[in-house]
Amino acid sequence: MQTELTAAPHLKEEQLRSEEIYRGRILDITRDTVLLENGAEATREVVHHPGGACVVPLTEDGQVLMVRQFRYPHRQVTLEIPAGKLEYGENPLECAVRELKEEVGGEADHLEPLGALLPTPAYDEEVIYMYLARQISSRKAQSLDEDEFLDVIRMPLDEAVQMVMDDRIRDAKTQIALLKTAFLLEHGQNTAT
């Protein structure tokens, strides 16, 4: 659904050619030639990624289950909500349920959609789908991938939100999902559909 802000049929680029320049396990990259609205051609390098899903696991006493892990590209430990990559064609809700189980050993009867985000729309087609999980049950052991190492951290939602505001949580999906969760809970609104 396009809003008045995004409905602009004159703003478009038509792909003329596409050349694959990298094929990887997580992403692919193409160099595309596009026709601009003024008739000129331009080059666009595009990262192709199947997308992902993330989930805010919120306990009945207002605690958020988060994960602390080392992120190689930034050479630092980050604090994030559970998340994972979609398989091509996978339902984002199924991915969120899987990541909740794998990363924090939790299950929820129902996950509420918080919407979707475009992390880097200038060069990446990735979409991340956000969910809120309430009434977390059956805390079991993590079921991590063999190359995945992380700690589960439990903290009050308001403390996590303050960490976002203090620039101590810098992961975009975590920032957005936590802030949306806090806003919705504070204002007693339903989540996005």
QUIMO-V303225 format. One record per pair of residues at least 6 apart in sequence whose C-alpha atoms are under 6 Angstrom apart, sorted by the first residue. I is the first residue (numbers start at 1). J is the second residue. Records with the same first field share a line. If there is no record, write none. Layout:
I->J + J
This chain:
13->34 + 35 + 36
14->34 + 35
15->34
16->33 + 34
17->32 + 33
18->31 + 32
19->30 + 31
20->30
21->29 + 30
22->28 + 29
27->48 + 49
28->47 + 48
29->46 + 47 + 48
30->45 + 46
31->44 + 45
32->43 + 44
33->42 + 43
34->41 + 42
35->41
46->123 + 124
47->124
48->125
49->126
50->86 + 88
51->85 + 86 + 126 + 127 + 128
52->84 + 85 + 86 + 128
53->83 + 84 + 92 + 96 + 128 + 129 + 130
54->82 + 83 + 96 + 130
55->82 + 96 + 130 + 131 + 132
56->81 + 132 + 133
57->64 + 65 + 133
58->64 + 133 + 134
59->134 + 135 + 136
60->135
62->156 + 157
63->155 + 156 + 157
64->154 + 155 + 156 + 157
65->153 + 154
66->80 + 81 + 152 + 153
67->79 + 80 + 81 + 151 + 152 + 153
68->78 + 79 + 150 + 151
69->77 + 78 + 150
70->76 + 77
71->77
80->174
81->174
83->99
100->106
102->142 + 143 + 144
103->142
104->142
105->139 + 140 + 141 + 142
106->136 + 137 + 138 + 139
107->136 + 137
108->133 + 135 + 136
111->131 + 132 + 133
112->131 + 132
113->131 + 192
114->130 + 131 + 191 + 192
115->130 + 192
116->128 + 129 + 130
117->127 + 128
118->127
163->169
164->175
